[in-house]
Amino acid sequence: MSSLDQKASSSATTERVKASLRKRYAAEKRFKLYGIVAISASIAFLFLLMGSIISKGLPAFSQTYVNLNVSLSAEQLDIDPTATDSELRRANFSGVIKQAMRDRFPDVSKRRDKKALYSLISTGAEYDLYDRIVADRSLIGQNVNLWLIADDELSAIVKSKSDLSAPDSIVTRLTDQQVGWAKNLQDAGDVDVRFNRTFFVNGDSREPELAGIKAALMGSAFTLLITFTLSFPIAVASAIYLEEFAPQNRWTDIVEVNINNLAAVPSIVFGLLGLAVFINFFHLPRSAPIVGGIVLSLMTLPTIIISSRAALKAVPPSIREAARGLGASPLQVVTHHVLPLAMPGILTGTIIGLAQALGETAPLLMIGMVAFIVDIPTSVTDAATVLPVQVFLWADSPERAFLEKTSAAIMVLLVFLILMNAIAVMLRKRFERRW
């Protein structure tokens, strides 16, 4: 073959190689582009979801109040001025509030119109008035200007900054006449929007403006306390035994396989187990944090065991060998050397497992923690619900105001989940050692 033919053949080979490289580089660029597009889409959907939740939930952190001049004479309250706190509960608080509304709108005379007028004020205003008089008995016999909680429908249109002078443009269950009264109050400066303290200090309620998350928060706290108390020591002890002391045979292999399988079991199965065993067999109180904590601890155990074993395995064998060389017993090797070094990883896995338990709903629905809870639970045996179940209950309510309560409760739940995961990351960064 002549040199000219060799050069032509070499040039053709070079071109084929270059074409192949161009295709490969183009494929790599496309693959990177697909990854960037996927990540961008995920972030966009995340921001869309968070934006929707925040925009709907922010109004729940504010509450609308109406200013009225209320006559608190003993005659109208139908009480003795020296009445005890228990006797005060029977006072005619509803009557004095209605009288204040009639005094504010003296032209309202028909019974149906009066009923519509009274509905602008929340039924919870009576309890608020009782608390104020108990705190300050000198109010009895006076005419005082009080800011009372507005009904949820009035609160919704005020917080949405709707034009009350155009009732036809407002989406509300209030009549045009009620909107007109609200416009009158607003023009007189007798309507105000303030921070909604009720949302954080009240339990659940049928009235959206009175509903709060404190009962659900306390229920979640008690449930997580039981979950941690049961799952952490059992899971860590199991991980230490399996990783440090258990012989490698068929039985330990079966145990390890079952632990891995339990980590993938749907959470509702644990709820069925709790219903059948702890409630129906052991007769533990239904809808109580103690049962919810036991069920969630069973669900969390595999997660903590797996993460704890990974943390123990990450400790270099040289640590164990050095301890044994100094005459330490197997138990001393684990407790004095291996476990302290593995503890950051164990705690990280535990916090992540508890964060998962905090967001669980299905197993708790099965054991009855879906009850309507008004009173704040004070122990692990009191009837309670948890924050995710409270979200579920409010999302199923027909009142429009519960939509913002649902989103606000989700925001609170996300804050706790983010905090727990942030603590896990901080512990890992603070105490992690790279070998």
N, C-alpha and C positions, 0 to 999 in steps of 0.2 A: 504494500500500500504506500502510495506516495505521501510525502510530507503534507501536501495540500489536502489530500483526503483525510489524513489524521487530524489536521487542524479543523476541518469542517465537522468531522465526527465529534471532536472535543468541544467545539462551539455548540453543537446541537445538544450534547449532554449537559453542558453548563446551562443552556437555556431551559432545559427540562427541570434541572435542579432548582434554578431560580423561580420557575413557575410553580414548582411544588412548594418552595419556601413561601412564595407570596400567598398561596392558598392556605398554608398552615398559619401564617401570621394573620391573615384575614379571619380565619376561623377562631384564632385566639382573641382577636379584637371583638368579634361578634359575641364570643362567650363572655368576655368581660362586660360588654355592653348589656347583655342579657342580665348579668348579675346586678349591674348598676340600676337597670330599669326595675328589677324585682325589689331591690332594697328601697329605691325611691317610691315605688308603689306601696310597699309596706309602711313606710314612714308617712306617706300621704294619707293612707287609710287610718293609721293610728291617730294622726292629727285631726282627721275628720271626725273620728269617733270621740276623741277627747273634747274637741270643740263643741260637738253636739251635746255631750254630757254636761260640760261646764256651762254652756249657754242656757240650757234648760234648768240646771240645778242652782245657779247663782241666785235667782229670785227667792228660793226657799230660805236663804240666810237673812232675809229681811221680812218684816211684819208691818202691816198697816194698822194704825190706831186712829180712833175717832175721839175728838174732844167733846165732852158733854158736861153741862152744869148739873150735878146730881145733888138732890136734897137727901141728906142722911139723917133726917129726924127720926127719933125713936118711934113716933107714931106711924110713919110710913114704913119703917123697917119692921114694925110690929114686934118690938122687943123691949125688954127692960134695959135701961142704960147700964145696969150693973150685971148684965147677963154674962154667963161663963162662955168660954170658947165653944163648947159643945152646944150650948143654947143658941149661940150666934149662927150656927149652921142652919137653923130653922128660920132665920130672918128672911124677910121678903126682898132679897136683893134683886130678883128679876123684876119685881114691881117698881122699885125706884128707878131702875134703868129704863123701863118702858115709860115711866112718867117723865123722865128727862127727855126722851125722844119725842113725846107728845108736846112737851113745853118748847122743844126746839122747832117743831113743825106743828103749830097750833091749828093750821088749816085742815089737817088730816082728821077726818071725822068718821068715815065709814069703817066698819069693823075689818073688812077685807084689806083696806088700805093700811090700817094700823098694823095688821099682822105682817104685811109686806114691809112696812117701815121698821118694825122691830127686828126683822130678819137681817138688817144691815149690820147689826151688832152680834158678835159671836156669843154663843151660850157660855163660853168660858169666861166671859166678862163677870159673871156672877161669882165664880170662884176667886177671880182676881180681886174683886171688891171685898170679898170676905177676908182674904189674906191681908189686905190693906187695913181693914178695920181692926183685925186682931193685932197687927203690928202697931197701930196707933189708935187707941180707944177715943182720943180727943176728937176724932172725925165725927163721932156720933153727935147729931144735933146741928151740924154745919151744912152749908151749901158749898160744895167744892167742885172745882173743875178737874175732871179726871180723864186721862187718856185710856180708853177702853179698846180691847181687841176687836177689829172689824171682822166681818164674815169673810170666808175665803173667796167668794165671788167678787165682792167689793174690793178685796185686797188684790185680786188678780188684775182687775182693770186699772187700778191705781198704779200698781207696780209696772204695768206694761206701758204707762204714760199715754193711755188712750185719750182721745178728745171726747170728754164727757158731754160736750155741747152737741155732739152728733151721735146719738144713741144707735142709729141705724148702721153705723160703721163699726160698731163694737160687737165682737163675738162673745156673748155672755148669756147666762140664764136669767139675769136681772131684767125686769121690765123697764120700759122707757121711763115710767114714773120713778122707779127706784134709782135709775141713772140720774134723773133730774135732782132727786134729793142728794145723791152723792156729789153732783156738781155744785149744789148749794153749799154743802159742807166744805168742799174743796176751795171754793171761792172765798169762804169766810176764814180760811186758814185752820179749819178744824179737822183736817186730815193730814196725817204725817206717816212717813215710812221710816222705821227704825230697825236696828239689828234684832234679829229673831233669836232671842235667848231661849224661848220656849222650845225650839228645835233640839237644844242640847240638854235640857233639864226635865223634859216630860217623857212619859211613856207613850205608847200608841193611843190613838183616839179615833173615833168615827168621824170627828170633825177635823178636816185637814189643817186648819189654822192652829189647832191644839196638839197635833201629833208631833212626837219627838222621838229621838233615837236612844235616849239614855237607857231604857230598859233593854234594848237590843245590845247596846255596848256592854252593859254589865253582864248580860247573858253570854256574850262572846268572851268576855274576860274570864268568867268562871269556867266556861267550857275549855278555853285554852289552858287555864291553870290545871285542870284535871288531866288534860291531854299531855301536858309537859310532865306533870308529876308521875304519870304512869309510863309514858313511852320512853322518856329519856334514860332512866336507869336500866330499864329492861333491855332497850335497844343497845345501849353501850356495853352492858354485860354480855349480851349475846354476841355482839361483834368481837369483843375481846376473846371470848371462848373460841369462837369459830376461827379466828385469825391466829391466835397465839397458842391455844392449848388443844383444840380438837384434833384427833388423828385423821389423816386423810384416808377415808374408806367410803364404802357405798352409802352408809347412813348419813354421813356428813354431806356427801354429794346430793342426796335426796333432800336434805334440809336446805342446802343452798339453792337448789332448783326451785323449791317451793317458796322460799323467800323472794326470789326474783319473780316468780309467777304472781305472788300476792301483791307485789308492787304494781302489777298491771290489771288487777281485778277492778271492775267498775265500782265506784264508791257506793252506789245504791245497794250492792250486795252486802256491804258492811251494815247498812241501815236495816236490811232484812234480818241479819244476824242479831243486831241489837234488839229488834222488836221481838224476835222469837226467844232469845236467851235471857236478856237482862230485864225485859219488861214482862213477858208472858211467863217465864219460868222463875226468875228470881224476884219478880214483883217489885222492881225498883220504880220510883215515881216517874210517871210519864211526863214528857215535856220538861224535864229537869236537866240542868247542866251536867249533873253527875253521870247521867246516861249518855248524853251527847259527848262528854269528854272521853268516856270509855270507848265508845264507838269510833271516835276520831283517833284515839290512841292506837287502836287496832289497825286503822287505815294508815297511820303515820309510821308505825313500827318498821315496815320493810324499807321505807325511804331512809330512815335514820340508820338502820342496820347497814344498808349498802354504803351510805356515805361514810359511816364510821369505819367500816372495814377498809374502804379506800384510803382513809386518813391513816389508819394503822399500817397499812401496807406501804404507804409512802415513806415511812420512817426507815432509814437505811439499816440493813442488817448489821453494819459495823457498830451501831449503837448497842444492839443486843449483845453482840460478841464481846465488846469492851466491858459491858456490865457483868457478863458471865465470867470474864477473865479476872475481874476483881472480886469474885466470889459471891455475887448476888444470886439469890434464888430466882426461879422463874417468875414467881409473883412479884418480887422486888424489881426485876427487870421491867415488867409491864407497868407497875404502879409508879415507880420512881423515875423511869427513863422514857419508855415508849409512850405511855398515855399522856404525860404533859406535852410532849412534842406533837402528838396527834390531836390534842384537844381543840386547837383552832379549827381544823377541818371538821371535827365532830360537831362543834358548836355551829359552824356554818350550815352543815347538813340538817341539824336540828331546827335552826331558825327557818330554813327553806321549807322543811316539812311542816312546821307550825303555820307558816304563811299559807301553805296549801290547805291546811285544815281550816284556817280562818275563812277561806273563801268557799268552803263546801256547803252545799245546800241539800242535795238529794238524800244522803243518809240521815240528816236531821229531820227531814220531812217524814221519813218512815217511822221515826220514834216519837212523833207528835210535837216537835218543837215548832209547830206552825200555828200555835195558839195566839189568840188576841190578848196581848199582855199590856195592861195599863199600869199596874203597880211595879215599882222597881224591885227586881230580885235582890235579896240580901244574903243568900246562901246558895250552896250548890244543889240543894234539894227543892228550892222554890221553883214554881213554874216560870219558864223564861223562853225567850226566843233569841236568835242571833242576828247579826246585821245582814248577812245574805238572805236569810229567810224574811226579814223585815222588808227588804227590797222586793222580794217576790210577792209579798202580801200587798204592798202599796202599788206595785205595777198592775195588780189585778183589780184595783179599786176604780170605780167609774168616775169619781170626781176629778175634775181637771187639775185641781190644786195638788192632788197626790202625784201627778206627773213630775212636778218640780221637786217634791219630797223624795221621790224615787231617785232622781238624778243626783240630788244632794247627798243622799245616803250612799250612793255608789261612789261619789267623790270622797266621802269620809273613809269608806272601805278601801279605796285605792290609796289614800294617804297612808293608812296603816300598813298595807301590803308593801308600798314603796319603802316605808321606814324600816320594816322588818328585813327586806332584801338589802337595803343600804347598810343596816347593821351587820348583816352577814358578810357583805363585801368589805366593810371596815375591819371586821375581825380577821378576815383572811389576809388583808393587806398588812394589818398591824402585826400579826403574830406568825404569819406564814414564813417558813424557812425553806430556802432552796438548797438542795444538796448537790 
